[in-house]
């Protein structure tokens, strides 16, 4: 099938889009356990980027499963496919010149590496929202840990399905030690210090 597919080149280049937006696109990949604060921090970061005049888009795990990935279950195989699809979407969005924020548990190191490999060196920024399991379980914002402990949810990350923490994330956030605003500003500082935004 792929031998009949040819990449179509655009008149407007990636460089043109970056110049127009006055920023260097990248992917901020927020990973961590359910309840760690990934989506909350990513939301706060996007708000700061918007206030700064930057162009961004936030992809959230639950939201994407309402549409693009609604056909996928939470089996290990489907979780891999979930992240593969999201990786391809982040590649397209970054090519458009956007700063992409992606908040997914993405429990497996190999899957995160696969997404990293789609992007240019340095443009994939792994943001590990490092929150202890007991803190996530106390928060339990969606009541998922309670359901998992009761046996209503199978293959729940951190309980009966593994979470492989990043070995060398570009950014490590301790959400049990800092406020959301402090965490968001840590991410903005990284982007400024590395030339993604001014």
C-alpha positions in Angstrom: 0.0 0.0 0.0 2.7 2.5 1.0 4.5 2.3 -2.4 1.6 4.3 -4.0 1.7 7.1 -1.4 4.0 10.0 -2.1 4.7 12.8 0.4 3.1 16.1 -0.8 5.4 19.1 -0.3 3.8 22.4 0.8 4.7 25.9 -0.5 4.6 27.2 3.0 7.5 25.6 4.9 8.0 24.6 8.5 10.5 27.5 8.8 7.9 29.9 7.4 5.4 28.9 10.0 7.9 29.2 12.9 9.0 32.6 11.7 5.3 33.8 11.5 4.6 32.6 15.0 8.0 33.9 16.4 8.7 30.8 18.3 10.5 27.4 18.1 7.9 24.6 18.1 8.3 21.7 20.4 6.4 19.0 22.1 5.9 19.1 25.9 5.1 15.5 26.8 3.6 15.4 30.3 3.7 11.9 31.7 2.9 10.6 35.2 0.3 8.5 37.1 -3.4 9.2 37.0 -4.0 12.0 39.5 -0.4 13.3 39.3 -1.5 16.7 38.0 -0.4 16.3 34.3 -3.5 17.9 32.8 -3.7 20.6 35.5 -0.1 21.7 35.0 -0.4 21.4 31.2 -3.5 23.7 31.3 -1.6 26.2 33.5 1.4 26.1 31.1 -0.8 26.7 28.1 -2.5 29.7 29.8 1.0 31.2 30.4 2.0 30.6 26.8 -1.2 32.3 25.6 -0.6 35.3 27.8 2.9 35.4 26.5 1.6 35.6 22.9 2.7 32.1 21.9 0.8 29.7 19.7 0.1 26.3 21.3 -2.4 23.4 21.5 -3.1 21.0 24.4 -3.9 17.4 23.7 -5.4 15.6 26.7 -5.7 11.9 27.1 -9.4 11.8 28.0 -10.3 14.3 25.3 -8.5 12.4 22.6 -10.3 9.2 23.6 -13.6 10.9 23.0 -12.8 11.2 19.3 -9.6 10.1 17.5 -9.0 7.1 19.8 -12.5 6.2 20.8 -12.1 2.8 19.2 -9.3 1.9 21.6 -9.6 0.0 25.0 -7.2 0.2 27.9 -5.5 -3.1 27.0 -1.7 -2.9 26.8 -1.9 -3.3 23.0 -4.4 -0.5 22.6 -2.4 1.8 25.0 0.6 1.4 22.7 -1.6 2.3 19.7 -3.1 5.2 21.6 0.3 6.7 22.1 1.5 5.9 18.6 -1.4 7.9 17.2 -0.9 10.8 19.5 2.8 10.9 18.6 1.9 11.3 14.9 -0.6 14.1 15.8 2.1 15.9 17.8 4.5 15.6 14.9 1.9 17.3 12.6 1.1 20.0 15.1 4.8 20.8 15.7 5.3 20.9 11.9 2.6 23.6 11.8 4.8 25.7 14.2 2.9 25.1 17.4 4.1 24.4 20.9 2.3 21.1 21.6 1.3 20.1 25.1 0.5 16.5 25.5 -0.9 15.1 28.8 -1.0 11.3 28.8 -0.1 8.7 31.4 1.9 7.0 28.6 3.2 4.4 31.1 5.8 2.6 28.9 9.3 4.0 28.3 9.4 2.4 24.8 6.3 4.2 23.7 7.6 7.6 24.8 10.9 6.9 23.1 9.0 6.1 19.9 7.3 9.5 20.0 10.6 11.2 20.8 12.1 9.5 17.7 9.5 11.2 15.5 10.8 14.6 16.4 14.0 16.6 15.8 16.7 16.3 18.4 15.8 18.6 21.4 12.2 19.3 20.2 10.7 16.5 22.4 10.6 17.6 26.0 9.6 14.9 28.5 7.9 16.5 31.5 7.7 13.9 34.3 5.0 15.0 36.8 6.6 13.0 39.6 3.9 12.4 42.2 4.0 9.5 44.7 1.3 6.8 44.1 -0.2 7.4 47.6 -0.6 11.1 46.9 -2.3 10.4 43.5 -4.6 7.9 45.2 -5.5 10.4 47.9 -6.4 13.0 45.3 -8.3 10.5 43.1 -10.0 13.4 41.2 -12.0 11.0 38.9 -12.6 8.3 41.5 -10.6 5.9 39.3 -8.4 4.5 42.1 -11.4 3.7 44.2 -13.0 1.8 41.3 -9.7 0.0 40.5 -9.3 -1.1 44.1 -12.8 -2.4 44.1 -12.0 -4.4 40.9 -14.3 -2.4 38.6 -11.3 -1.2 36.5 -8.7 -3.7 35.2 -5.2 -2.9 34.0 -5.0 0.3 36.0 -1.6 2.0 35.8 0.2 2.0 39.1 -1.9 -0.8 40.6 -2.2 -3.8 38.4 -0.5 -2.4 35.3 3.1 -1.0 35.5 4.2 2.6 35.1 7.8 3.0 33.9 9.1 6.3 35.2 11.4 8.3 32.9 15.1 7.9 33.5 16.2 11.3 32.3 13.3 13.6 31.7 14.1 17.1 30.5 11.8 18.5 33.2 10.9 16.8 36.5 8.0 18.4 38.5 7.2 17.5 42.1 3.5 18.2 42.2 3.3 17.3 45.9 5.9 19.9 46.8 5.0 22.9 44.7 1.9 24.9 43.7 0.5 24.6 40.1 1.7 28.1 39.3 5.2 27.3 40.5 5.3 24.1 38.4 4.0 25.9 35.3 6.6 28.6 35.7 9.3 25.9 35.9 8.2 24.7 32.4 8.1 28.3 31.1 11.6 28.9 32.4 12.9 25.8 30.6 11.3 27.0 27.3 12.9 30.5 27.7 16.3 29.2 28.7 16.4 26.8 25.7 15.3 29.3 23.1 11.8 28.0 22.4 10.1 31.2 23.4 11.2 34.8 24.2 
